[in-house]
Amino acid sequence: SISRRAFASFRRSPSILALEPAQTMAELANKPAVTTRGTLYAMHTTSCSRRAICALVEAGVPFDYRPIDFAKREQKELAFLEIQPFGKVPAWVERGGSDPFTLFESRAIMRHVADGSPLLPATAKGRALMDQWTSIEYSNFTPPFMPAYYDQLRRSLGAAPNLEAQAQAREGITPTLDLMEHTLAESAFLAGESFSCADLTFLPLFEYLEVSGCGQLLESRPAVAAWWARCSARESWQYCVSGRVAERAV
């Protein structure tokens, strides 16, 4: 559980309600206040925070948003460490129901808030495939991609590009992209014909393929390219990358 001191530390942070999947941005602007299920502590510009935000939006879960200011190192303050002991984002504090609790790690948050929503496939086979793809992303896609991801972050601060890191990343993620191409040639999404956590978990990193020197890998994989176009056009993802979650401060 989280202490009163931890909550008090973040009273200054704005409260933001997520939109539901079927809503347009105009409808969101006129949405009345609702009782939220919990609070997401995050920084909406980070990839893992976006995974959690997108899951909450897709699942239609109303939530409060507490931005964590990295420049002020709020993620290392004692109050936040009581919520997330590793000092990273995101973290979820659930208030609803009879058993309030805290949860961290973006994939765990994604899976939890997806419960009871279309993000979880209806069949045991679909859920098994979803878990398989989530594991593939975590174990076989993200680790080899991270050198190129961090390289683009350094370049955004003025550093010269690391072409070796980009080449290593391209080589490392190719087996996963090949498997995705094979799968998506036969189904609209990774775990079947419906968008699920299997797809969502990849989106935060696919967003950076082009700027990380890996975008050309999609040119020879038309099924993956079409899948990315479908997924990145979803309103939930557009909401994430637009930064509009921060504009909901009240």
C-alpha positions, 0 to 999 in steps of 0.5 A, a space after each residue: 500500500 501507499 502512505 499518506 505522505 506519498 500521496 501528499 507529495 503529489 498533490 500539486 500534480 494535475 488530475 487528468 481523465 482518460 478518454 474512452 476508445 469510442 470517444 472523439 477529442 471533441 467529445 472528450 472536451 465535454 466529458 463530465 467528471 467521473 469517479 476514477 479507478 486509480 492514478 497513473 504516475 508517469 511521464 507521457 513522453 516515455 515509451 513505457 508510460 505510453 504503453 500504460 496510457 494506451 492500455 488504459 484508454 483502449 480499455 476505457 478505464 477512467 484514471 487520474 494522471 500524475 506527471 513525474 518530472 524527470 528534470 526535478 528527479 521526482 522519480 528518485 524522491 522518497 515519496 515516489 520510491 514508496 510507489 515504485 521502488 526502482 524509481 522508474 515510470 509508470 506506476 499504477 495506484 488502484 483505488 477501486 474495488 475492495 482491495 486497493 493496491 499498487 502496481 508497476 512495470 508497464 506490461 503488468 499494468 497493461 495486462 491488468 487494466 486490460 482485464 474484461 476489455 477487448 484488449 484480451 482475446 476471448 479464447 484461450 488460444 488467443 490469450 496464449 498467443 497474446 502472452 507469447 507476443 508480449 514475451 517476444 517483444 520483451 525478450 527478443 525485440 526490445 533488448 536489441 533495439 535499445 541501442 538505436 533507441 538511446 542513440 536517437 535520444 542522444 542525437 536529439 540532444 546534439 550528439 553525432 549518430 552512432 551508425 554501429 548502434 543502428 546497424 546492430 539494432 537492425 540486425 537484432 530486431 530482424 528475426 522478430 520482424 520476419 516472424 511478425 511478417 509471416 503472422 500478419 500475412 495471415 491475420 490482421 493483428 498478432 493474436 488474431 483478427 482483433 487488436 490486443 495487448 499483443 499489438 499494443 506492447 510493440 507500439 511504443 518502440 515502433 514509434 521510434 523505428 524511423 528516427 532510430 535508423 530502422 524504418 527501412 526494415 518495413 519496406 520489405 515487410 508489407 504486412 508489418 508496415 500495413 499493421 503499423 499503419 492500422 495500429 498507429 492510426 488508432 485514436 488511443 495511440 494518437 492520444 498518447 503521442 499527441 501529448 493531449 493527456 497533459 492538457 487535461 490538467 485541472 
